[in-house]
Amino acid sequence: MRLFELLLRLFTARGWAGRLSALAALAVAGYALWQGELSARPLDAALSASLQGRVVGVQDGDTLELLDASSQTHRVRLAFIDAPEHAQPYGTRARQHLAQLVFGKPITVKVNGEDKYGRVLGEVSQAGRDISAEQLAAGLAWHYVHYAQRDQAPAHFQRYQQLQTEARQQGVGLWQQARPQAPWDYRQQRR
């Protein structure tokens, strides 16, 4: 249950028993949040293990907006890659490339969970093509090893590592720069 709903229940509950149970639920949720248990949580049961729909927006080089058959929109963060931020070199190019690959097209998302911003984390494919792999091969994203080591299938992990290595060796995309800065380092500097 969401924090807002717990607070609402707390203030609208009738009698001490209702208020006490709502307060206890709020305390448990607060403790779990404090312990970090809710930062990367699985999606609600309402979302299945996969989503299908048409891409109606591309926010950056690793985030898109999907419109499903029931006209519900989902913000989707491509799992296991991290593209340059808008203000970084190749940030705009990464977004443009992702848009060329998926905008207006049907995609399938293998759902892995939800990130701390409420976005669906997933492996995106379009007509059988792995979109994260396409971004890596074009030199427009980094393999997000920090999360991939833990959650990505070993064969896919090795493939993504190889794609990034090849892009770097060929000097494509962001690897044309003498010293490209990883997005996670860029974000850390701005905090």
Long-range contacts (C-beta under 8 A, 24 or more apart in sequence): 1-25, 1-29, 3-29, 3-33, 39-116, 40-113, 40-114, 40-115, 40-116, 40-121, 41-113, 41-114, 42-113, 42-114, 43-111, 43-113, 43-114, 43-120, 47-74, 47-111, 47-120, 48-111, 49-110, 49-111, 50-108, 50-109, 50-110, 50-111, 51-76, 51-108, 51-109, 51-111, 51-120, 51-122, 52-106, 52-107, 52-108, 52-109, 53-106, 53-107, 54-104, 54-105, 54-106, 54-107, 55-102, 55-103, 55-104, 55-105, 55-107, 56-104, 57-103, 58-95, 58-98, 58-99, 58-102, 58-103, 59-95, 60-85, 60-86, 60-91, 60-94, 60-95, 60-98, 61-91, 61-93, 61-94, 61-95, 61-97, 61-98, 61-135, 61-140, 61-141, 62-94, 62-98, 62-132, 62-135, 62-141, 63-119, 64-98, 64-102, 64-107, 64-124, 66-107, 66-109, 66-120, 74-109, 74-120, 75-117, 75-118, 75-119, 75-120, 76-109, 76-119, 76-120, 76-121, 76-122, 76-124, 77-115, 77-117, 77-119, 77-120, 77-121, 77-122, 78-122, 78-123, 78-124, 78-131, 78-132, 78-135, 78-141, 79-112, 79-121, 79-122, 79-123, 79-132, 79-147, 79-151, 79-152, 80-123, 80-132, 80-143, 80-144, 80-147, 80-148, 80-151, 80-152, 80-156, 80-157, 80-160, 81-132, 81-135, 81-136, 81-141, 81-142, 81-143, 81-144, 81-160, 82-141, 82-142, 82-144, 82-182, 82-183, 82-184, 83-135, 83-140, 83-141, 83-142, 83-183, 84-140, 84-141, 84-174, 84-183, 84-186, 85-183, 85-186, 85-187, 88-181, 88-183, 88-186, 89-174, 89-177, 89-180, 90-139, 90-140, 90-173, 90-174, 90-177, 90-180, 93-140, 93-173, 94-135, 94-140, 94-141, 94-173, 94-174, 97-134, 97-135, 97-138, 97-140, 98-131, 98-135, 98-140, 101-126, 101-129, 101-131, 101-134, 101-135, 102-126, 102-131, 107-131, 112-151, 132-160, 133-159, 133-160, 133-163, 136-160, 136-163, 136-164, 136-167, 137-163, 137-166, 137-167, 138-167, 138-172, 138-173, 139-167, 139-168, 139-170, 139-171, 139-172, 139-173, 139-174, 139-175, 139-176, 140-173, 140-174, 142-182, 142-183, 144-184, 146-184
